[in-house]
Amino acid sequence: RRAALTLIARVAPQGQADMMADFADQLPLLVFADLLGCPPEMAARMVRACQILISARPDAGQGAADFAALLFELIRLRRGRPGADLTSWMLGHDARLTDEEALHQLYCAVGAGIVPTAAWIGWALHLLLRDDDYAGSLASGTLTIRRALEKALWTRSPMANFSAHYARHDTHLHGVPVPAGSAILISHAAANTDPALPALDFGSRAHLAWSAGPHRCPAVTQATVIAQTGIETALDQLWDMQLAAPAEEITLRPGPFHQCPTTMHVHFRPKPAAPFQPAAASAPEGGIA
């Protein structure tokens, strides 16, 4: 909530915002920076590097390299000065990870949580702002934000294609030849929106947005807390927020795995920023250009 209020304070006086670049993209990063024990200055650089990384622009490779370098810098810092944070706990584990091993673990933990959580926040917000009936039910108290979040997972699975499998021998899948060693991805988005499915109550959690089985996402609770708290805070503070162009088709970011909005422009009555309490690890001004 502290991170969400920090981000909202920056756009509140403007009366308009891109709820992806200015909010959804940055919120998970601020939370991760806090969990990792990043000093404020390092957190700002980390958010900037990650934004370049997830933008899928030509400089995304440099963003990935900068992000890895910052994580390595953080590891060296916490080797010398441990704290009550995820990085220090990982380095102090009995597994005795090397700096390189810790870097890969942290990169995976943060990288896996950025875009899917941002996409989930974006799609749920879009659903609430686009659908007058849905928003009206929310305002009347007959519908919860958690239910809207579940519908977003059904209809716009943030991880659209993942769960890689490999053919152990030559085979056929629905008449299509699959040579041995070929990678096969499961389309969670297609499975969740299969026309053959019966009419669903979107309170159901029987979707595949989190995958399933032993390799199901291990951070369902944590992601839910970030997404739900972020949306509740945004709607509470920017209560008159509306989509700038309700009928526009949302464009997706390039990428074979995720299903994430590129932008989501909104407008609202300008509000003073003074009541908002800033986060401890503050992100840089502005969003993805």
Buried (B, 14 or more C-beta within 10 A) or exposed (E): EBBBBBBBBBBBEEEEBBBBBBBBBBBBBBBBBBBBBBEEEBBBBBBBBBBBBBBBBEEBEEBBEBBBEBBBBBBEBBBEEBEEBBBBEBBEEEEEBEEEEBBEBBBEBBBBBBBBBBBBBBBBBBBBBBBEEBBEBBEEEEBBBBBBBBBBBBBBBBBBBBBEEEBEEEEEEEEEEBEEEEEEEBBBBEBBBEEEEEEEEBEEEEBBBBBBEEEEBEBEEBBBEBBBBBBBBBBEBBEEBEBBEEEEEBEBBEEEBBBBBBBBBBBBEEBEBEEBEBBBBBBEEEBBE
